[in-house]
Amino acid sequence: MPDLIYEKFPDKHYAVFTMNRPERLNALGGAMQAELQDALHDFSQDVGMTAGIVTGNGRAFCAGADLKEMTERNAAAAEIKAKVESGELTQEEAASQTARNNRGQGGMSLASCPKPIIAAVNGLAVGGGCERSMDCDIRIASTDAYFGLFEVQRGILAGYAIHHGAHVMPIGELNYLLFTADRMSAQDAHRIGFVHDVVAPEELMPRAVEIAEMIGRQAPLAVQGSKAMAQFWRQYAIGTSLQMGEYVNKVVLGSADAKEGPRAFAEKRAPIWQGK
């Protein structure tokens, strides 16, 4: 089975992207990222497609980064670096191995797709899963859903949310999530305007389809132009934010704590923080 199920409904002009790693709570690992980019490329090029819906298979929308795979990638990166320093690998060979290890990273995102994307949040959406919902243009949630940015529990940063979160929710609400690692219910997400609708679980996909069909009845270029302008303001001053984030990342993600957090998660134990 693919890690992402991509289905098109040409008569209604929409597609559904279903994250399909239910045994891992749809964590962002495996082939999911690469398959999503392939699907988004097809979707964006298909003139018959006007809107997309992103959801999760099973009881989760998305549990964020696969920390087990993150630990393995960190170990692989350290091994490649050591081989370069010992002369066992050339820089070109190291770059090729790194590219293979990071396949699916970068490329087209839900936000950069020129067509509107609806997040149908069916369950937990935490870490990168919460950020994936942020990346969408419209969010609706099941009453079973909740959101969270738990990265500080792992000694790492909420990479996407620290740049884009304040564009989609009030800054105080974002700070609360970033600093406390507390969860936010679907009802609270609706209260602060982060979520457009909260519906019963069985009504989630019908409501998402209803919105997608409404978009599909509109003039496609006008819809895409509207998203382009909305994304202009969404991206406003993002360059400055990324520059600041690069400095902060060097400090935080290069720390011992940033390695300890994912390692402790993979080993199913409490992390031992050193503050360095």
RODRENFI-201332 format. One record per residue (C-alpha): residue number from 1; residue in one letter; y, z, x. Coordinates in nm, 3 decimals. Example, Ala and Ser with C-alpha at 12.3 -4.5 7.8 and 13.67 -1.06 7.14 Angstrom:
<sites>
i_aa_py_pz_px
1_a_-0.450_0.780_1.230
2_s_-0.106_0.714_1.367
</sites>
This chain:
<sites>
i_aa_py_pz_px
1_m_0.000_0.000_0.000
2_p_0.352_-0.075_0.122
3_d_0.588_0.212_0.198
4_l_0.845_0.040_-0.024
5_i_0.764_-0.141_-0.350
6_y_1.010_-0.422_-0.428
7_e_1.005_-0.567_-0.781
8_k_1.239_-0.830_-0.926
9_f_1.313_-0.885_-1.296
10_p_1.483_-1.227_-1.300
11_d_1.535_-1.245_-1.676
12_k_1.752_-0.930_-1.662
13_h_1.901_-0.995_-1.314
14_y_1.795_-0.669_-1.148
15_a_1.545_-0.543_-0.894
16_v_1.377_-0.207_-0.835
17_f_1.318_-0.059_-0.488
18_t_1.062_0.223_-0.506
19_m_1.015_0.448_-0.203
20_n_0.638_0.479_-0.186
21_r_0.526_0.760_0.045
22_p_0.454_1.022_-0.223
23_e_0.219_1.217_0.004
24_r_0.518_1.269_0.239
25_l_0.767_1.318_-0.046
26_n_0.898_0.969_0.035
27_a_1.028_1.080_0.374
28_l_1.212_0.810_0.566
29_g_0.936_0.710_0.803
30_g_0.646_0.474_0.840
31_a_0.744_0.115_0.761
32_m_0.983_0.212_0.481
33_q_1.307_0.135_0.662
34_a_1.193_-0.205_0.787
35_e_1.052_-0.296_0.445
36_l_1.373_-0.187_0.273
37_q_1.582_-0.405_0.502
38_d_1.357_-0.705_0.434
39_a_1.384_-0.641_0.059
40_l_1.762_-0.595_0.070
41_h_1.800_-0.922_0.260
42_d_1.598_-1.106_-0.007
43_f_1.785_-0.928_-0.287
44_s_2.128_-1.006_-0.143
45_q_2.040_-1.376_-0.097
46_d_1.890_-1.423_-0.446
47_v_2.167_-1.556_-0.672
48_g_1.967_-1.444_-0.976
49_m_1.989_-1.078_-0.876
50_t_2.301_-0.883_-0.978
51_a_2.205_-0.513_-0.952
52_g_1.941_-0.298_-0.787
53_i_1.777_0.037_-0.867
54_v_1.642_0.272_-0.598
55_t_1.397_0.544_-0.696
56_g_1.100_0.737_-0.559
57_n_0.730_0.739_-0.641
58_g_0.588_1.079_-0.738
59_r_0.775_1.406_-0.765
60_a_1.039_1.332_-0.501
61_f_1.323_1.086_-0.465
62_c_1.327_1.130_-0.088
63_a_1.275_1.426_0.146
64_g_1.490_1.272_0.419
65_a_1.391_1.209_0.778
66_d_1.023_1.242_0.863
67_l_1.062_1.528_1.110
68_k_0.709_1.486_1.242
69_e_0.789_1.128_1.332
70_m_1.128_1.238_1.470
71_t_0.950_1.475_1.708
72_e_0.717_1.192_1.812
73_r_1.014_0.957_1.868
74_n_1.190_1.221_2.078
75_a_0.875_1.258_2.291
76_a_0.840_0.880_2.323
77_a_1.205_0.845_2.424
78_a_1.165_1.117_2.688
79_e_0.853_0.942_2.821
80_i_1.033_0.606_2.844
81_k_1.326_0.770_3.024
82_a_1.090_0.935_3.273
83_k_0.914_0.603_3.342
84_v_1.246_0.431_3.405
85_e_1.351_0.705_3.647
86_s_1.018_0.680_3.831
87_g_1.043_0.300_3.853
88_e_0.734_0.248_3.635
89_l_0.945_0.059_3.378
90_t_1.243_-0.170_3.419
91_q_1.552_-0.127_3.198
92_e_1.452_-0.443_3.007
93_e_1.099_-0.316_2.945
94_a_1.235_0.021_2.836
95_a_1.476_-0.147_2.594
96_s_1.190_-0.351_2.447
97_q_0.973_-0.041_2.395
98_t_1.265_0.151_2.242
99_a_1.334_-0.135_2.001
100_r_0.970_-0.135_1.889
101_n_0.976_0.243_1.840
102_n_1.299_0.220_1.638
103_r_1.206_-0.078_1.422
104_g_1.386_-0.056_1.090
105_q_1.676_0.151_1.223
106_g_2.019_-0.005_1.165
107_g_2.060_-0.335_0.983
108_m_2.159_-0.375_0.619
109_s_2.205_-0.056_0.420
110_l_2.232_0.007_0.048
111_a_2.609_0.044_0.086
112_s_2.653_-0.274_0.291
113_c_2.446_-0.477_0.044
114_p_2.704_-0.689_-0.144
115_k_2.550_-0.611_-0.484
116_p_2.565_-0.280_-0.676
117_i_2.283_-0.032_-0.623
118_i_2.195_0.244_-0.870
119_a_2.016_0.557_-0.748
120_a_1.767_0.683_-1.007
121_v_1.705_1.027_-0.856
122_n_1.372_1.143_-1.000
123_g_1.316_1.459_-0.794
124_l_1.425_1.631_-0.476
125_a_1.679_1.439_-0.268
126_v_1.740_1.636_0.050
127_g_1.869_1.556_0.397
128_g_1.849_1.182_0.446
129_g_1.730_1.156_0.085
130_c_2.054_1.308_-0.040
131_e_2.237_1.073_0.196
132_r_2.039_0.777_0.062
133_s_2.167_0.862_-0.285
134_m_2.521_0.881_-0.139
135_d_2.471_0.531_-0.004
136_c_2.428_0.398_-0.357
137_d_2.713_0.293_-0.584
138_i_2.609_0.478_-0.901
139_r_2.387_0.786_-0.922
140_i_2.191_0.911_-1.222
141_a_1.949_1.200_-1.202
142_s_1.655_1.350_-1.383
143_t_1.677_1.713_-1.491
144_d_1.400_1.768_-1.230
145_a_1.623_1.647_-0.948
146_y_1.815_1.849_-0.693
147_f_2.014_1.768_-0.382
148_g_2.055_1.934_-0.044
149_l_2.167_1.881_0.314
150_f_1.927_2.102_0.507
151_e_1.991_1.970_0.859
152_v_2.150_2.291_0.990
153_q_1.814_2.459_0.927
154_r_1.669_2.220_1.188
155_g_1.949_2.241_1.443
156_i_2.066_1.887_1.372
157_l_2.356_1.720_1.189
158_a_2.370_1.555_0.850
159_g_2.458_1.229_1.023
160_y_2.559_1.012_0.728
161_a_2.703_1.285_0.506
162_i_2.948_1.416_0.766
163_h_3.117_1.074_0.758
164_h_3.071_0.961_0.398
165_g_3.010_1.275_0.192
166_a_3.377_1.351_0.131
167_h_3.419_1.005_-0.022
168_v_3.167_1.078_-0.297
169_m_3.216_1.450_-0.372
170_p_3.490_1.714_-0.338
171_i_3.525_1.837_0.020
172_g_3.466_2.202_-0.069
173_e_3.140_2.117_-0.244
174_l_3.031_1.907_0.053
175_n_3.118_2.188_0.296
176_y_2.911_2.433_0.091
177_l_2.606_2.207_0.120
178_l_2.663_2.130_0.489
179_f_2.718_2.491_0.599
180_t_2.472_2.683_0.380
181_a_2.175_2.444_0.342
182_d_2.168_2.554_-0.023
183_r_2.047_2.318_-0.293
184_m_2.257_2.160_-0.569
185_s_2.106_2.108_-0.914
186_a_2.139_1.782_-1.102
187_q_2.364_1.961_-1.350
188_d_2.597_2.084_-1.074
189_a_2.596_1.735_-0.920
190_h_2.712_1.603_-1.257
191_r_2.974_1.877_-1.289
192_i_3.141_1.776_-0.962
193_g_3.122_1.405_-1.039
194_f_2.860_1.317_-0.778
195_v_2.613_1.210_-1.049
196_h_2.714_0.993_-1.343
197_d_2.436_1.097_-1.585
198_v_2.164_1.363_-1.608
199_v_1.873_1.273_-1.834
200_a_1.520_1.390_-1.913
201_p_1.259_1.262_-1.665
202_e_1.112_1.014_-1.911
203_e_1.458_0.872_-1.979
204_l_1.557_0.819_-1.615
205_m_1.430_0.466_-1.551
206_p_1.523_0.338_-1.899
207_r_1.879_0.463_-1.840
208_a_1.887_0.307_-1.491
209_v_1.761_-0.023_-1.634
210_e_2.021_-0.003_-1.911
211_i_2.300_0.029_-1.652
212_a_2.151_-0.250_-1.438
213_e_2.133_-0.479_-1.741
214_m_2.495_-0.399_-1.830
215_i_2.595_-0.504_-1.478
216_g_2.373_-0.811_-1.505
217_r_2.568_-0.938_-1.805
218_q_2.893_-0.949_-1.608
219_a_3.031_-1.225_-1.385
220_p_2.838_-1.188_-1.055
221_l_3.127_-1.270_-0.820
222_a_3.361_-1.034_-1.006
223_v_3.103_-0.755_-0.974
224_q_3.054_-0.824_-0.603
225_g_3.430_-0.839_-0.549
226_s_3.466_-0.504_-0.723
227_k_3.202_-0.351_-0.495
228_a_3.369_-0.504_-0.188
229_m_3.698_-0.334_-0.275
230_a_3.529_-0.003_-0.360
231_q_3.350_-0.018_-0.024
232_f_3.678_-0.090_0.155
233_w_3.810_0.247_0.040
234_r_3.471_0.408_0.097
235_q_3.489_0.293_0.460
236_y_3.858_0.372_0.508
237_a_3.916_0.553_0.841
238_i_3.541_0.559_0.904
239_g_3.596_0.431_1.258
240_t_3.792_0.741_1.351
241_s_3.526_0.959_1.190
242_l_3.252_0.787_1.389
243_q_3.443_0.837_1.714
244_m_3.475_1.208_1.644
245_g_3.112_1.220_1.536
246_e_3.002_1.064_1.865
247_y_3.158_1.354_2.055
248_v_3.010_1.616_1.821
249_n_2.669_1.447_1.837
250_k_2.663_1.469_2.217
251_v_2.710_1.843_2.192
252_v_2.480_1.919_1.898
253_l_2.206_1.658_1.919
254_g_2.175_1.700_2.295
255_s_2.110_2.071_2.258
256_a_1.786_2.262_2.289
257_d_1.827_2.370_1.926
258_a_1.823_2.007_1.808
259_k_1.479_1.966_1.964
260_e_1.357_2.307_1.851
261_g_1.433_2.248_1.481
262_p_1.208_1.942_1.423
263_r_0.943_2.087_1.657
264_a_0.932_2.413_1.460
265_f_0.907_2.220_1.134
266_a_0.618_2.009_1.265
267_e_0.444_2.327_1.390
268_k_0.510_2.505_1.057
269_r_0.689_2.803_1.208
270_a_1.037_2.953_1.201
271_p_1.272_2.804_1.463
272_i_1.395_3.015_1.754
273_w_1.764_2.930_1.798
274_q_1.932_2.960_2.137
275_g_2.279_2.839_2.045
276_k_2.269_2.589_2.329
</sites>
